[in-house]
Amino acid sequence: MNFYRIGEKVINDNKIHRKVRNILQLREKGYSQAKVAEELDVKRTLISRLENIGEIRKGSKIALVGFPVANKQEILKMGKKYGLEFMLLLTEQERWSFIEDKTGLELFNALMEIMARLKEFDLVIFLGSDMRLDLIDKLMDGKIIGLKLGKSPITEDKHVEVNKIEKIINEFL
């Protein structure tokens, strides 16, 4: 907790952060700026300005899915920078753990949940083998841009050029 003296006022930055979090959470739930301003006793223009300050991008919902990815952390960092709402990247070891840790029914249900979630997005960027790219393209009705990591089956982690993903994102926006 930090306090700042500004003239006669003492400012608590935790109070500011808490209020901003509340504003953003209500806006994310679909509340109008006017309704949030009324509920939290702030001016609507403050909410508008906060949103403008924090805006990363407008428009389409983008997901990023891929395996087996060697530079997973680098790609996740880039995805956060662009505000991607869904990212599922797995190394080869994580991919096998995902499969082996589930019964057949659990695996089927997990895959169906992921596919249903991906249908909510305007674009899915998929990193995978040629066979997986063809399959996911059919399942997603063409709302996919794929980056081929190699010929199926891929049995080792592949390095993905981050700038290629960034180019796709920037061209789509």
URWO-V30700 format. One record per residue. N is the residue number from 1. PSI is psi in whole degrees, -180 to 180 (* if undefined). NEAR is the number of other ideal C-beta (glycine too) atoms within 8 Angstrom. D_CENTER is the distance of its C-alpha to the mean C-alpha in whole Angstrom. Layout:
# URWO-V30700
n = <N & N>
psi = <PSI & PSI>
near = <NEAR & NEAR>
d_center = <D_CENTER & D_CENTER>
This chain:
# URWO-V30700
n = <1 & 2 & 3 & 4 & 5 & 6 & 7 & 8 & 9 & 10 & 11 & 12 & 13 & 14 & 15 & 16 & 17 & 18 & 19 & 20 & 21 & 22 & 23 & 24 & 25 & 26 & 27 & 28 & 29 & 30 & 31 & 32 & 33 & 34 & 35 & 36 & 37 & 38 & 39 & 40 & 41 & 42 & 43 & 44 & 45 & 46 & 47 & 48 & 49 & 50 & 51 & 52 & 53 & 54 & 55 & 56 & 57 & 58 & 59 & 60 & 61 & 62 & 63 & 64 & 65 & 66 & 67 & 68 & 69 & 70 & 71 & 72 & 73 & 74 & 75 & 76 & 77 & 78 & 79 & 80 & 81 & 82 & 83 & 84 & 85 & 86 & 87 & 88 & 89 & 90 & 91 & 92 & 93 & 94 & 95 & 96 & 97 & 98 & 99 & 100 & 101 & 102 & 103 & 104 & 105 & 106 & 107 & 108 & 109 & 110 & 111 & 112 & 113 & 114 & 115 & 116 & 117 & 118 & 119 & 120 & 121 & 122 & 123 & 124 & 125 & 126 & 127 & 128 & 129 & 130 & 131 & 132 & 133 & 134 & 135 & 136 & 137 & 138 & 139 & 140 & 141 & 142 & 143 & 144 & 145 & 146 & 147 & 148 & 149 & 150 & 151 & 152 & 153 & 154 & 155 & 156 & 157 & 158 & 159 & 160 & 161 & 162 & 163 & 164 & 165 & 166 & 167 & 168 & 169 & 170 & 171 & 172 & 173>
psi = <125 & 140 & 144 & 134 & 121 & 100 & -123 & -9 & 148 & 123 & 134 & 113 & -25 & -37 & -40 & -48 & -42 & -44 & -43 & -43 & -44 & -43 & -50 & -38 & -42 & -41 & -40 & -31 & -7 & 2 & 144 & 161 & -41 & -43 & -43 & -44 & -43 & -47 & -37 & 5 & 54 & 168 & 143 & -35 & -31 & -43 & -45 & -45 & -39 & -44 & -41 & -40 & -42 & -4 & 129 & -46 & 166 & 161 & -136 & 148 & 126 & 134 & 153 & 122 & 139 & 153 & 151 & 126 & 123 & -43 & 50 & -49 & -39 & -41 & -40 & -41 & -44 & -43 & -39 & -39 & -37 & 0 & 33 & 133 & -22 & 126 & 127 & 100 & 134 & 142 & 172 & -43 & -44 & -36 & -46 & -37 & -42 & -41 & -49 & -25 & 4 & 151 & 171 & -45 & -42 & -41 & -46 & -48 & -41 & -44 & -40 & -39 & -43 & -46 & -43 & -42 & -42 & -28 & -20 & -12 & 150 & -29 & 138 & 123 & 121 & 129 & 117 & -172 & 165 & -43 & -44 & -38 & -44 & -45 & -49 & -33 & -42 & -40 & -29 & 8 & 38 & 5 & 39 & 145 & 125 & 146 & 114 & 125 & -10 & -179 & 139 & 142 & 140 & 129 & 5 & 156 & 141 & 138 & 134 & 132 & 114 & -38 & -26 & -40 & -44 & -39 & -43 & -47 & -49 & -35 & -30 & -30 & *>
near = <5 & 6 & 8 & 7 & 7 & 6 & 4 & 2 & 6 & 7 & 10 & 9 & 10 & 8 & 8 & 9 & 8 & 8 & 10 & 9 & 8 & 9 & 13 & 10 & 8 & 12 & 12 & 6 & 6 & 4 & 8 & 5 & 9 & 7 & 9 & 15 & 13 & 7 & 8 & 10 & 5 & 10 & 6 & 10 & 6 & 9 & 14 & 9 & 8 & 11 & 9 & 7 & 6 & 7 & 7 & 6 & 7 & 4 & 5 & 8 & 8 & 14 & 15 & 15 & 16 & 15 & 12 & 12 & 15 & 9 & 9 & 10 & 6 & 8 & 16 & 10 & 8 & 11 & 11 & 8 & 7 & 11 & 7 & 11 & 7 & 10 & 10 & 9 & 12 & 12 & 11 & 12 & 6 & 9 & 11 & 8 & 8 & 10 & 8 & 6 & 5 & 9 & 5 & 6 & 6 & 8 & 10 & 8 & 8 & 10 & 8 & 8 & 8 & 10 & 9 & 8 & 9 & 12 & 7 & 6 & 13 & 7 & 12 & 14 & 16 & 13 & 14 & 13 & 12 & 9 & 8 & 10 & 13 & 8 & 8 & 14 & 10 & 6 & 7 & 11 & 4 & 5 & 8 & 12 & 9 & 11 & 12 & 8 & 12 & 8 & 5 & 8 & 5 & 12 & 4 & 6 & 8 & 10 & 6 & 14 & 6 & 10 & 6 & 9 & 16 & 10 & 8 & 11 & 12 & 7 & 6 & 9 & 8>
d_center = <30 & 31 & 34 & 35 & 38 & 38 & 42 & 43 & 39 & 37 & 33 & 31 & 28 & 26 & 28 & 26 & 22 & 23 & 24 & 21 & 19 & 21 & 21 & 17 & 17 & 19 & 18 & 15 & 17 & 19 & 22 & 23 & 24 & 27 & 27 & 25 & 27 & 30 & 29 & 28 & 31 & 29 & 30 & 28 & 28 & 26 & 23 & 23 & 23 & 21 & 18 & 19 & 19 & 16 & 14 & 12 & 12 & 14 & 13 & 12 & 9 & 7 & 6 & 7 & 10 & 13 & 16 & 18 & 17 & 19 & 17 & 14 & 14 & 14 & 11 & 9 & 10 & 10 & 6 & 6 & 9 & 8 & 6 & 3 & 2 & 3 & 5 & 9 & 11 & 15 & 18 & 21 & 22 & 19 & 19 & 23 & 22 & 20 & 23 & 26 & 25 & 25 & 28 & 28 & 27 & 24 & 23 & 23 & 22 & 18 & 18 & 19 & 16 & 14 & 15 & 16 & 12 & 11 & 14 & 12 & 11 & 13 & 12 & 11 & 11 & 13 & 15 & 18 & 22 & 24 & 25 & 21 & 20 & 23 & 22 & 19 & 20 & 22 & 20 & 18 & 21 & 20 & 16 & 15 & 16 & 17 & 18 & 21 & 21 & 25 & 27 & 27 & 27 & 25 & 26 & 25 & 22 & 21 & 20 & 18 & 18 & 15 & 17 & 17 & 13 & 14 & 16 & 15 & 12 & 15 & 17 & 15 & 15>
